[in-house]
Amino acid sequence: MKRLDHFLQEQLPEYSRSRLQSWIKDGQVTIDGNTARVSTLLKGGELVEVHPAAPPPLKATPEDVPVDVLYEDDAVLAIYKPAGVVVHAGAGNHEGTLVNRLVHRFQALSQVGGELRPGIVHRLDKDTSGVLLVARTDAAHRSLAEQFSGRTVDKTYLALVRGKVRDEMGRVDKPIARDPVRRTQMTCSLSTGREAHTEYRVKQRFEKFTLLEVKIGTGRTHQIRVHLASLGHQVAGDVIYGPAKQADAPRLFLHAWRIGFDSPATGERVQVEAPIPAELQQWLARL
C-alpha cells in the first residue's frame, strides 16, 4: 500500500509535494470518482484522476530593475547578485529584493520555496556580491536542493581579510550557532551548533591584508565571516565581526566568485563565474 500523496509525487515529479497535497485537499484529485485525503492508502487497481489547478500567482511584487544573467538553460538561471541587495522578502524587506527583479523578468519560476521566494534555492548575505542559482521549475529546484544537501555544489568565494595569514592554506571545522547574547550575530565559540566546514588558500598577499580563495562545504549563516574572524582575520569591511569603523572599506569584501553544479536540464557539469565588481577591483588596485 502507498499513500496517495507519495504515489502522485512519483508519477508527477515535475510538481512539488506541497502543490500535489493542496490539489488533494481542494478535491481536485479523485479515487474511483470520489475525493480523497492526502493520507489515503492505495491498495492497487484504483483509478486516480488529477485535475490540476493553475499555480497561484507570484506574490512578490514585480519591479522593473535589470537582472544580470550569467548563465541559463531550461532548468536553471545563474544570476549576479549585487552587494546591498536582499535576496528575498523578509522582516522589513518587501521591496527592492532580488526576487522582485526576478518576478518581473521571468514569469515562470519554481514554487517549491513558496510565493515569496520563487526560484530561490540558496541565498547570499545582503552585503555579499556574486553568483546565485535560481530554479526555473519545481523539478529543477528539487534537483539543486539535493545537490546542495549532498554537498556536490562547488562554491568558491574571494575574501580580503585583515592581517597576514600565516599558512598558505587551511581549514576551519568549527560548528556555528546563533550568538546567545547578540542575537543578530553568529558564533563558533560554543561547543554546540550546526556543522560547518570552510577551506581557504592564499591568493595574493598585501602589506596589511591577505586575499583568500575560500571554499565552503556547508552554507551556514555568515559562515565565512565567522570562521575567518575566529582565526583573527576578519573580512575587510565587516563591521559586525570586525572593527566597527572602517573608513578605508567601501563595502564588505566577500564575493561569491564561482559555482559548479550539475544542470538538471542536461545532466552536464556547469561552472559559472561572476566577475569581481569594479569597487573591489579598485580596492585591490589601491593596495
C-alpha positions as CSV (number, residue, x, y, z in Angstrom):
1,M,0.0,0.0,0.0
2,K,1.1,3.6,-0.6
3,R,-0.1,7.0,0.5
4,L,-1.9,9.0,-2.2
5,D,0.4,12.0,-2.0
6,H,3.5,9.7,-2.2
7,F,2.1,8.0,-5.2
8,L,1.4,11.3,-7.0
9,Q,4.8,12.6,-6.3
10,E,6.3,9.5,-8.0
11,Q,4.0,9.9,-11.0
12,L,4.2,13.7,-11.3
13,P,7.8,14.6,-10.3
14,E,7.5,18.0,-12.1
15,Y,5.2,19.2,-9.3
16,S,6.1,19.9,-5.7
17,R,4.7,17.7,-3.0
18,S,3.0,20.7,-1.3
19,R,1.2,21.6,-4.6
20,L,0.0,18.0,-5.0
21,Q,-1.2,17.9,-1.4
22,S,-3.1,21.2,-2.0
23,W,-4.8,19.7,-5.0
24,I,-5.9,16.7,-2.9
25,K,-7.2,18.9,-0.2
26,D,-9.1,21.1,-2.7
27,G,-10.9,18.0,-4.1
28,Q,-9.0,18.1,-7.4
29,V,-7.8,14.5,-7.1
30,T,-10.3,11.6,-7.1
31,I,-10.0,7.9,-6.5
32,D,-12.6,5.9,-8.4
33,G,-14.6,9.1,-8.8
34,N,-14.5,10.0,-5.1
35,T,-12.5,12.8,-3.4
36,A,-9.8,11.6,-1.0
37,R,-7.4,12.7,1.7
38,V,-3.7,13.2,1.5
39,S,-3.1,10.1,3.7
40,T,-5.5,7.8,1.8
41,L,-3.7,4.5,1.2
42,L,-3.8,3.0,-2.3
43,K,-4.1,-0.8,-2.4
44,G,-3.7,-1.2,-6.2
45,G,-6.1,-1.2,-9.1
46,E,-7.8,2.2,-8.2
47,L,-8.4,4.8,-10.8
48,V,-6.7,8.0,-9.7
49,E,-7.7,11.2,-11.6
50,V,-5.9,14.5,-11.2
51,H,-7.4,17.8,-12.3
52,P,-4.6,20.3,-11.9
53,A,-5.3,23.8,-10.8
54,A,-3.3,26.8,-12.1
55,P,-0.4,27.7,-9.9
56,P,-1.0,30.6,-7.5
57,P,0.3,33.9,-8.8
58,L,3.7,35.1,-7.6
59,K,3.1,37.2,-4.5
60,A,6.4,39.1,-4.7
61,T,5.7,42.4,-6.5
62,P,7.5,42.7,-9.9
63,E,10.0,45.5,-10.1
64,D,11.5,46.7,-13.4
65,V,15.2,46.5,-12.4
66,P,17.7,44.8,-14.7
67,V,18.9,41.3,-13.9
68,D,22.4,40.3,-14.9
69,V,22.2,36.7,-16.2
70,L,25.5,34.9,-16.2
71,Y,24.1,31.5,-17.4
72,E,20.8,30.0,-18.3
73,D,19.2,26.8,-19.6
74,D,15.7,25.3,-19.4
75,A,16.0,24.5,-15.7
76,V,18.4,26.9,-14.1
77,L,19.4,30.6,-14.1
78,A,22.7,31.8,-12.7
79,I,22.5,35.5,-11.9
80,Y,24.7,38.1,-10.5
81,K,23.6,39.5,-7.1
82,P,25.0,43.0,-6.3
83,A,26.1,43.8,-2.8
84,G,23.5,45.6,-0.8
85,V,20.5,43.7,-2.3
86,V,18.5,41.3,-0.2
87,V,17.7,38.0,-2.0
88,H,14.0,37.7,-0.9
89,A,11.4,39.3,1.2
90,G,11.7,39.1,5.0
91,A,11.2,41.1,8.1
92,G,11.3,44.7,6.9
93,N,12.3,43.8,3.3
94,H,9.3,43.5,0.9
95,E,10.6,45.8,-1.8
96,G,13.9,46.1,-3.7
97,T,14.8,42.4,-3.3
98,L,16.4,40.3,-5.9
99,V,13.1,38.3,-6.1
100,N,11.2,41.4,-7.1
101,R,13.5,41.8,-10.1
102,L,13.3,38.1,-11.0
103,V,9.5,38.1,-10.9
104,H,9.4,41.0,-13.4
105,R,12.0,39.4,-15.7
106,F,10.9,35.7,-15.5
107,Q,7.3,34.8,-15.2
108,A,7.9,31.1,-14.7
109,L,9.9,30.2,-11.6
110,S,10.0,27.3,-9.1
111,Q,7.3,27.5,-6.4
112,V,8.9,25.0,-4.0
113,G,10.2,27.8,-1.8
114,G,6.8,29.5,-1.6
115,E,5.2,32.5,-3.1
116,L,7.6,35.0,-1.6
117,R,10.7,33.0,-2.6
118,P,10.0,31.8,-6.2
119,G,13.1,30.1,-7.7
120,I,15.3,30.6,-4.6
121,V,17.3,27.5,-3.8
122,H,20.1,29.2,-1.7
123,R,21.0,32.7,-0.5
124,L,23.8,35.1,-0.2
125,D,24.1,37.7,2.6
126,K,22.8,41.2,1.8
127,D,26.4,42.6,1.7
128,T,27.9,39.8,-0.3
129,S,28.0,40.0,-4.1
130,G,28.3,37.2,-6.7
131,V,26.7,34.3,-8.5
132,L,23.4,32.9,-7.3
133,L,21.4,30.0,-8.7
134,V,17.7,30.2,-9.4
135,A,15.4,27.3,-10.3
136,R,13.0,27.7,-13.2
137,T,10.9,24.6,-12.4
138,D,9.9,22.7,-9.3
139,A,11.8,19.6,-10.6
140,A,15.0,21.7,-11.0
141,H,14.6,23.1,-7.5
142,R,14.5,19.7,-6.0
143,S,17.5,18.6,-8.0
144,L,19.5,21.6,-7.0
145,A,18.4,21.2,-3.3
146,E,19.6,17.6,-3.4
147,Q,23.0,18.7,-4.8
148,F,23.3,21.4,-2.0
149,S,22.4,18.9,0.7
150,G,24.6,16.3,-0.8
151,R,27.5,18.9,-0.9
152,T,28.2,18.3,-4.6
153,V,27.8,22.0,-5.4
154,D,31.2,23.7,-5.5
155,K,31.1,27.2,-4.0
156,T,34.2,29.4,-4.2
157,Y,34.4,32.9,-2.7
158,L,37.0,35.6,-2.7
159,A,37.6,37.3,0.6
160,L,40.0,40.0,1.5
161,V,40.9,39.6,5.2
162,R,42.8,41.8,7.7
163,G,46.3,40.9,8.6
164,K,48.8,38.4,7.3
165,V,47.5,34.9,7.1
166,R,50.4,32.6,8.2
167,D,49.7,29.4,6.3
168,E,49.3,29.2,2.5
169,M,46.1,27.1,3.1
170,G,44.0,25.9,5.9
171,R,40.6,24.6,7.1
172,V,38.1,25.5,9.8
173,D,35.6,22.9,11.1
174,K,34.0,24.8,14.0
175,P,30.2,24.4,14.4
176,I,28.2,27.6,14.0
177,A,25.4,28.7,16.3
178,R,23.4,31.9,16.9
179,D,25.1,34.1,19.5
180,P,23.1,33.8,22.7
181,V,23.8,37.5,23.6
182,R,24.0,39.3,20.2
183,R,21.0,37.6,18.5
184,T,21.7,39.1,15.1
185,Q,25.2,37.5,15.0
186,M,26.5,34.0,14.7
187,T,29.4,32.4,16.7
188,C,31.7,29.4,16.5
189,S,32.9,29.8,20.1
190,L,30.3,27.5,21.6
191,S,30.6,23.7,21.9
192,T,27.2,23.4,20.2
193,G,26.0,24.5,16.7
194,R,25.5,23.3,13.2
195,E,28.3,21.5,11.4
196,A,30.3,23.9,9.2
197,H,33.4,23.4,7.0
198,T,35.5,26.2,5.4
199,E,38.7,25.8,3.4
200,Y,40.9,28.6,2.3
201,R,44.2,29.2,0.4
202,V,46.1,32.4,-0.1
203,K,45.6,34.0,-3.5
204,Q,47.6,37.2,-3.0
205,R,49.4,38.9,-0.1
206,F,49.5,42.7,0.7
207,E,51.2,44.6,3.5
208,K,48.2,44.6,5.8
209,F,45.7,42.3,4.1
210,T,45.5,38.9,2.5
211,L,43.3,37.9,-0.4
212,L,41.9,34.4,0.1
213,E,40.2,31.9,-2.2
214,V,37.6,30.3,0.1
215,K,35.5,27.1,-0.5
216,I,32.7,26.1,1.8
217,G,31.2,22.6,2.2
218,T,28.2,23.9,4.1
219,G,26.1,27.0,3.8
220,R,25.6,28.4,7.3
221,T,24.6,32.0,8.0
222,H,27.7,34.2,8.0
223,Q,29.8,31.1,7.8
224,I,32.9,32.6,6.1
225,R,32.8,35.7,8.1
226,V,32.6,33.9,11.4
227,H,35.1,31.2,10.6
228,L,37.8,33.7,9.3
229,A,37.2,36.0,12.2
230,S,37.8,33.1,14.6
231,L,41.3,32.9,13.2
232,G,41.9,36.6,13.9
233,H,41.5,37.6,10.2
234,Q,38.2,39.4,9.9
235,V,36.9,40.0,6.3
236,A,37.7,43.6,5.3
237,G,34.7,45.9,5.6
238,D,32.9,43.6,8.0
239,V,31.6,45.9,10.7
240,I,29.7,43.1,12.5
241,Y,32.6,40.7,13.1
242,G,35.4,43.2,12.6
243,P,36.2,46.8,13.7
244,A,33.1,49.0,14.0
245,K,34.6,51.8,12.0
246,Q,36.4,51.1,8.7
247,A,36.9,54.3,6.8
248,D,39.0,52.5,4.2
249,A,36.4,50.0,3.3
250,P,33.8,50.9,0.7
251,R,31.8,47.6,1.4
252,L,32.3,44.1,2.7
253,F,35.0,42.3,0.6
254,L,33.3,39.0,0.2
255,H,32.4,37.9,-3.3
256,A,30.7,34.6,-4.5
257,W,33.1,34.1,-7.3
258,R,32.4,30.7,-8.8
259,I,29.8,27.9,-8.5
260,G,29.8,24.5,-10.0
261,F,26.7,22.2,-10.3
262,D,25.1,19.6,-12.4
263,S,22.4,21.1,-14.7
264,P,19.0,19.4,-14.1
265,A,18.2,20.1,-17.8
266,T,21.3,18.4,-19.4
267,G,23.0,16.5,-16.6
268,E,26.2,18.1,-17.5
269,R,28.6,19.8,-15.1
270,V,28.4,23.6,-15.3
271,Q,30.7,26.2,-13.8
272,V,29.7,29.8,-13.6
273,E,32.0,32.7,-12.6
274,A,30.9,36.1,-11.5
275,P,33.4,38.9,-12.4
276,I,34.8,40.8,-9.5
277,P,32.8,44.0,-9.2
278,A,34.6,47.3,-10.0
279,E,34.6,48.6,-6.5
280,L,36.5,45.6,-5.3
281,Q,38.9,45.7,-8.2
282,Q,39.7,49.3,-7.4
283,W,40.2,48.4,-3.7
284,L,42.8,45.8,-4.7
285,A,44.5,48.2,-7.1
286,R,44.9,50.7,-4.2
287,L,46.5,48.0,-2.1
